[in-house]
Amino acid sequence: MKILFTGGGGAGNEAIYFILKDIYDVYFADADINSINPLIPLNHRHTIPMADDPKFTEEVEKICKQLSIDILIPGVDEELVLLSKLKSVDVMLPDINYVNNMLDKYTCNQMLIDLNIDAPATTLISDYKNNHWSHFPCIAKPRSGRGSKDVYVIESAEQVNAYLSLTGINKDDAILQEKIIGVEYTVLVAADSEENLHAIIPVKVNSKKGITISAITEHNIIIEDACKKIHNLIPTKGCYNIQLILTNSGRAIPFEINPRISTTFCMGLKSGIDPIDIYSHKHKLKKLLRYKAGLKLQRYWFNNFG
């Protein structure tokens, strides 16, 4: 099969290429072709417009047609809704309602709470006074966003307006979220095209700076059960990512769900799980697939001189 990943300049893509190149014909696209790792062959790197360009979907479809792409795998939040509507190529994404709901961090949180899933207290900044918000210190962040952009710890109510002034975000477009103390995990969840769950891979985050820098896969029944519950209550197709905190008391608390592959997708592949195969084949399973625990990731800067 021929596979096209967008967000080709993201971390982990050269690993994805080398892990998958003997299984699939793998291509990468980005608005800045120079951001795609040069270890990936030039004929496997392609330029596409930014998601806000009126010709974005048209150009992506054109590349898919030229390369005879079988499965398109978007990797950038701003592209997801647009590409989920394509009919000319199979897009490995959750369904459109799921994508819309999870891209909105406030809506995502309210869905989890309404389903009695253990989740952090969250309020819109525009409502926090009416809600008698008392969870200071807390996390302030945009309702939509990625890469930890404009995410800050707010120590007191006096800092809320300063946060809005600093970031320029409208108070209806930002949230305050309870700060949960514990260990962060980023979890790959893989389902087939009929929403059947096949794999859950907890990745313990050791170091993070916008993206995960250092991490290790881990068998953890508490996290697996929590993510299985989430999928069963909010089923969807494709591969997505749950970010959660595991507290010292054993609570697994999801604080975000990203309706796309994450930068640790390569760890899932390296641990023995292939979400592309899962998505494209409807295997009958009695239990979740096993993966390699103790697999370590350490990212380094790569310098290339032209």
C-alpha positions in Angstrom: 0.0 0.0 0.0 1.0 3.6 -0.6 0.7 5.8 2.5 0.9 9.6 2.7 1.6 11.4 6.0 0.9 15.2 6.3 2.8 17.2 8.9 5.9 15.7 7.3 8.3 18.1 9.2 7.1 16.8 12.5 9.2 14.9 15.0 9.4 11.1 14.5 8.7 11.0 10.8 12.2 9.8 9.8 11.7 6.9 12.3 8.3 6.2 10.7 9.9 6.1 7.3 12.6 3.6 8.2 10.3 1.4 10.3 7.7 1.2 7.5 9.6 1.5 4.3 9.9 -2.3 3.8 6.2 -2.8 4.5 4.5 0.2 2.7 5.5 2.8 0.1 5.6 5.8 2.5 5.5 9.5 1.6 5.4 12.7 3.6 4.0 16.2 2.8 4.5 19.5 4.5 3.9 23.2 3.7 7.7 23.6 4.2 9.4 20.7 2.3 12.7 21.7 3.8 11.4 20.9 7.3 11.1 17.2 6.3 14.1 15.2 7.5 16.6 14.9 4.7 17.2 11.2 5.6 13.9 10.6 3.9 14.5 10.3 0.1 13.6 13.5 -1.9 11.1 11.7 -4.1 9.2 10.8 -0.9 8.9 14.4 0.2 6.2 16.7 -1.2 5.0 20.2 -0.7 1.4 21.1 0.2 -0.2 24.5 1.0 -1.0 25.6 4.6 -4.4 24.4 5.8 -5.8 27.9 5.6 -5.0 28.1 1.9 -8.2 27.9 -0.3 -6.5 25.3 -2.5 -5.3 23.1 0.4 -7.6 20.1 -0.1 -7.4 20.4 -3.8 -3.6 20.1 -3.7 -3.6 17.3 -1.2 -6.1 15.4 -3.4 -3.9 16.1 -6.5 -0.8 14.6 -4.8 -2.8 11.6 -3.6 -4.0 11.0 -7.1 -0.5 11.4 -8.6 1.1 9.0 -6.2 -1.9 6.6 -6.1 -2.1 6.9 -2.3 -4.2 4.2 -0.6 -4.3 5.8 2.9 -3.8 9.4 3.9 -2.8 10.0 7.5 -3.1 13.7 8.6 -0.8 14.9 11.4 -1.8 18.6 11.9 -4.8 19.7 13.9 -5.7 22.5 11.5 -6.0 20.0 8.6 -8.1 17.4 10.3 -11.6 18.6 9.6 -10.8 19.5 6.0 -9.2 16.2 5.2 -11.8 14.1 7.0 -14.3 15.2 4.3 -12.2 13.8 1.4 -14.0 11.1 -0.6 -11.3 10.4 -3.1 -8.9 8.7 -0.7 -9.2 6.7 2.5 -8.3 9.0 5.5 -7.1 7.3 8.7 -8.9 9.6 11.1 -11.6 9.3 13.7 -15.1 10.3 12.5 -15.8 14.0 11.8 -17.9 14.6 15.0 -15.2 13.0 17.1 -12.6 15.2 15.5 -14.6 18.4 16.1 -15.4 17.5 19.7 -11.8 16.6 20.6 -10.2 19.5 18.9 -12.1 21.7 21.4 -10.5 21.0 24.7 -13.5 22.4 26.7 -16.0 20.2 24.8 -13.7 17.2 25.2 -13.5 17.7 28.9 -17.2 18.2 29.3 -17.9 15.0 27.4 -15.6 13.0 29.7 -17.3 14.5 32.8 -20.8 13.8 31.5 -19.8 10.2 31.0 -18.5 9.9 34.5 -14.9 9.6 33.4 -12.4 10.9 35.9 -11.3 14.2 34.4 -9.9 17.5 35.7 -12.2 20.3 36.6 -12.3 22.7 33.7 -14.0 26.0 33.0 -14.0 28.6 30.3 -12.2 31.7 31.4 -15.3 33.7 30.6 -17.2 31.7 33.2 -14.6 31.0 35.9 -15.9 33.7 38.3 -19.5 32.6 37.9 -18.3 29.0 38.5 -16.6 30.2 41.7 -13.3 28.7 40.4 -11.0 27.9 43.3 -8.5 25.5 41.7 -5.4 27.6 42.0 -2.7 27.0 40.9 -4.2 25.7 37.6 -3.4 25.4 33.9 -4.5 28.0 31.4 -4.6 27.1 27.7 -6.5 27.8 24.5 -9.6 25.7 23.7 -7.9 24.7 20.5 -4.1 24.4 20.0 -1.1 22.1 20.0 2.5 21.9 20.9 1.9 23.5 24.3 1.6 26.9 22.7 0.1 29.5 25.1 -0.1 26.9 28.0 0.8 28.5 31.3 0.5 27.7 35.0 -1.8 30.3 36.7 -1.0 30.8 40.3 -3.9 33.1 41.3 -7.1 34.8 40.0 -5.0 38.0 39.6 -3.0 36.3 36.8 -6.0 35.4 34.7 -6.3 38.7 33.0 -2.5 38.9 32.6 -2.7 35.6 30.7 -5.3 36.9 28.3 -3.3 40.1 27.7 -0.1 38.2 27.2 -1.5 35.7 24.7 -4.2 37.9 23.1 -6.7 35.1 23.4 -10.4 35.9 23.8 -11.8 34.8 27.2 -14.4 32.6 25.4 -11.5 30.8 23.6 -9.4 29.8 26.6 -9.9 27.5 29.6 -8.7 27.0 33.1 -8.0 23.4 34.0 -7.3 21.8 37.4 -3.6 21.1 37.7 -3.2 17.4 38.4 0.0 16.2 40.1 1.5 12.9 38.9 3.3 11.3 36.0 2.3 12.2 32.4 1.5 9.5 29.8 0.8 9.8 26.1 -1.3 6.9 25.0 -1.7 5.5 21.4 -5.1 4.1 20.8 -5.7 2.1 17.6 -9.0 0.9 16.2 -10.1 -0.5 12.9 -12.4 1.2 10.4 -15.4 -0.2 12.2 -14.5 1.3 15.6 -13.3 -2.0 17.1 -10.4 -1.5 19.6 -7.2 -3.4 18.9 -4.4 -1.8 20.8 -3.6 0.6 23.7 0.1 1.6 24.2 0.9 3.7 27.3 4.0 5.8 26.9 5.5 7.3 30.1 6.8 10.8 29.4 10.2 11.5 31.0 10.9 14.8 29.3 8.7 17.1 27.2 9.1 20.5 25.5 6.1 21.1 23.3 6.6 17.5 22.0 7.8 14.4 23.9 11.6 14.4 24.1 12.2 11.3 26.2 9.8 8.5 26.9 9.3 4.7 27.5 6.5 2.3 26.7 5.0 0.7 29.7 2.5 -2.1 30.5 0.1 -0.4 32.9 -3.3 -2.0 33.6 -4.7 1.2 35.2 -4.0 3.3 32.2 -5.1 0.5 29.7 -8.4 0.1 31.6 -9.0 3.9 31.7 -8.4 4.2 27.9 -10.5 1.2 27.1 -13.4 2.7 29.1 -13.0 6.0 27.1 -13.0 4.2 23.8 -16.0 2.0 24.8 -18.0 5.1 25.9 -16.8 7.3 22.9 -16.0 4.8 20.2 -14.4 5.9 16.9 -12.4 4.6 14.1 -8.7 5.1 13.3 -5.8 6.0 15.5 -5.8 8.7 18.2 -3.9 9.9 21.3 -5.0 10.3 24.9 -2.9 12.5 27.2 -3.3 11.7 30.9 -1.8 12.0 34.3 -1.4 9.0 36.6 -1.5 10.2 40.2 0.2 8.6 43.2 -3.1 7.3 44.4 -3.6 5.4 41.1 -6.1 7.7 39.3 -5.6 7.9 35.5 -6.9 11.3 34.6 -7.2 12.2 30.9 -6.7 16.0 30.2 -6.7 16.0 26.4 -7.6 13.7 23.5 -5.9 14.4 20.2 -8.0 13.0 17.3 -4.9 12.1 15.2 -1.5 10.4 15.4 1.0 12.0 17.8 4.7 12.5 17.7 5.1 9.2 19.6 3.3 7.3 16.8 6.8 5.9 15.9 7.0 4.3 19.3 3.9 2.4 18.7 5.3 1.1 15.4 8.6 0.2 17.0 6.9 -1.6 19.8 5.3 -4.0 17.4 1.9 -2.4 16.7 0.9 -1.3 13.2 -2.2 1.0 13.4 -2.3 1.2 9.6 -2.7 -2.6 9.3 -5.3 -2.4 12.2 -7.3 0.3 10.4 -7.3 -1.3 7.0 -8.0 -4.9 8.0 -10.9 -6.1 10.2 -9.2 -8.7 12.3 -11.3 -10.4 14.9 -9.7 -10.1 18.3 -10.6 -11.6 21.7 -8.1 -9.4 23.5 -5.9 -6.4 22.8 -2.7 -6.8 20.9 0.5 -7.1 22.9 3.3 -4.6 22.5 6.9 -4.3 23.6 7.2 -2.6 27.0 10.4 -0.9 28.1 11.1 0.6 24.6 12.9 3.9 25.2 12.8 7.0 23.0 15.4 9.8 23.2 15.2 12.6 20.7 18.3 14.6 19.7 18.9 17.6 17.5 20.0 16.8 14.0 22.3 19.2 12.1 22.3 19.2 8.3 24.5 21.5 6.2 23.6 22.1 2.6 
